[in-house]
Amino acid sequence: YSGSNRLITYSEIWSSLSPASGSKFGGTTLTITGKGFDTAQSYQCRFSLSGVDLDVTAVASDAATMSCVSPNWAALSGLGGTGGVSTVTILVVGGSTLEPNAGSSFTFTD
């Protein structure tokens, strides 16, 4: 390395997800907090349960907050409308997966 130019890499990372549960019929707004989110980037929340993945759009409102609305698990999962604990993954559309720093589960309730 020589010269005065420096490259600093700032990784997107998420640290919390709330609330931790909501109706299996969807419509719960989840707030994801972290750092390095890009408001111009396209993101998705992926809900995974019993081998089924459902993706919904996530929107970064600033560098530290994004949100998504839980899908209608009962209608879309093909699992007969049962609830359960899903794993939530944040995806960069056309890119990588954002690794969580904290718990990443959301429970679909009856």
C-alpha positions as CSV (number, residue, x, y, z in Angstrom):
1,Y,0.0,0.0,0.0
2,S,1.3,3.4,-0.9
3,G,-0.1,6.9,-1.2
4,S,-2.9,8.6,0.6
5,N,-5.9,6.8,-0.9
6,R,-7.5,4.3,1.4
7,L,-10.3,1.8,0.8
8,I,-12.7,1.3,3.6
9,T,-15.3,-1.5,3.3
10,Y,-18.5,-1.0,5.3
11,S,-20.6,-4.2,5.5
12,E,-24.3,-4.3,5.7
13,I,-25.3,-6.2,8.8
14,W,-28.5,-6.5,10.8
15,S,-28.7,-6.8,14.5
16,S,-32.3,-7.0,15.5
17,L,-35.7,-8.0,14.2
18,S,-39.0,-7.0,15.8
19,P,-41.7,-8.0,16.6
20,A,-40.8,-11.7,17.1
21,S,-44.3,-13.0,16.1
22,G,-47.4,-12.2,14.1
23,S,-50.5,-13.7,12.5
24,K,-50.0,-16.6,10.1
25,F,-52.4,-14.6,7.9
26,G,-49.6,-12.0,7.4
27,G,-49.7,-8.3,7.5
28,T,-47.3,-7.8,10.4
29,T,-44.7,-5.0,9.8
30,L,-41.2,-6.2,10.9
31,T,-38.5,-3.7,11.7
32,I,-35.0,-4.7,11.0
33,T,-32.2,-2.6,12.5
34,G,-28.5,-2.7,11.7
35,K,-26.0,-0.7,9.8
36,G,-24.8,-0.1,6.3
37,F,-28.2,-0.4,4.6
38,D,-28.5,1.4,1.2
39,T,-31.8,3.2,0.6
40,A,-31.2,2.8,-3.2
41,Q,-30.7,-1.0,-2.9
42,S,-33.4,-3.6,-3.3
43,Y,-33.8,-6.0,-0.4
44,Q,-36.1,-9.0,0.5
45,C,-37.1,-10.7,3.7
46,R,-37.1,-14.5,3.3
47,F,-39.3,-16.4,5.7
48,S,-38.3,-20.1,5.8
49,L,-40.3,-22.8,7.6
50,S,-40.6,-26.6,6.9
51,G,-38.6,-26.4,3.7
52,V,-40.8,-23.6,2.3
53,D,-39.3,-20.1,1.5
54,L,-41.5,-17.1,1.0
55,D,-39.9,-13.8,-0.1
56,V,-41.3,-10.3,0.4
57,T,-39.9,-6.9,-0.4
58,A,-38.0,-5.1,2.3
59,V,-37.3,-1.3,2.2
60,A,-34.4,0.5,3.8
61,S,-35.6,3.8,5.2
62,D,-32.1,4.8,6.2
63,A,-28.7,3.3,6.8
64,A,-29.8,1.7,10.1
65,T,-33.5,0.7,9.6
66,M,-35.5,-1.4,7.1
67,S,-38.9,-3.0,7.2
68,C,-40.9,-5.7,5.5
69,V,-44.5,-7.0,5.9
70,S,-44.9,-10.7,6.8
71,P,-46.6,-12.8,4.1
72,N,-49.9,-14.7,4.4
73,W,-48.2,-17.9,5.5
74,A,-51.5,-19.7,5.8
75,A,-52.5,-19.1,2.2
76,L,-49.1,-19.2,0.4
77,S,-47.0,-21.8,2.1
78,G,-49.0,-24.9,1.0
79,L,-48.6,-26.3,4.5
80,G,-52.3,-26.4,5.3
81,G,-52.4,-23.1,7.2
82,T,-50.3,-24.2,10.1
83,G,-48.1,-21.7,12.0
84,G,-44.7,-22.2,13.5
85,V,-41.3,-20.6,13.9
86,S,-39.6,-19.4,10.7
87,T,-36.1,-18.4,10.0
88,V,-35.8,-14.9,8.6
89,T,-33.0,-14.1,6.1
90,I,-32.4,-10.6,4.6
91,L,-31.4,-10.8,0.9
92,V,-29.8,-8.2,-1.3
93,V,-31.6,-8.6,-4.6
94,G,-29.2,-9.8,-7.2
95,G,-26.5,-10.2,-4.6
96,S,-25.7,-11.6,-1.2
97,T,-27.3,-12.6,2.0
98,L,-27.0,-10.2,5.0
99,E,-25.9,-12.2,8.0
100,P,-27.7,-11.5,11.3
101,N,-25.9,-10.4,14.4
102,A,-28.8,-11.5,16.6
103,G,-31.8,-13.8,16.7
104,S,-33.4,-14.2,13.3
105,S,-36.7,-16.0,13.9
106,F,-40.3,-14.9,13.5
107,T,-43.2,-17.1,14.8
108,F,-46.4,-17.3,12.7
109,T,-49.2,-17.6,15.2
110,D,-52.7,-19.0,14.9
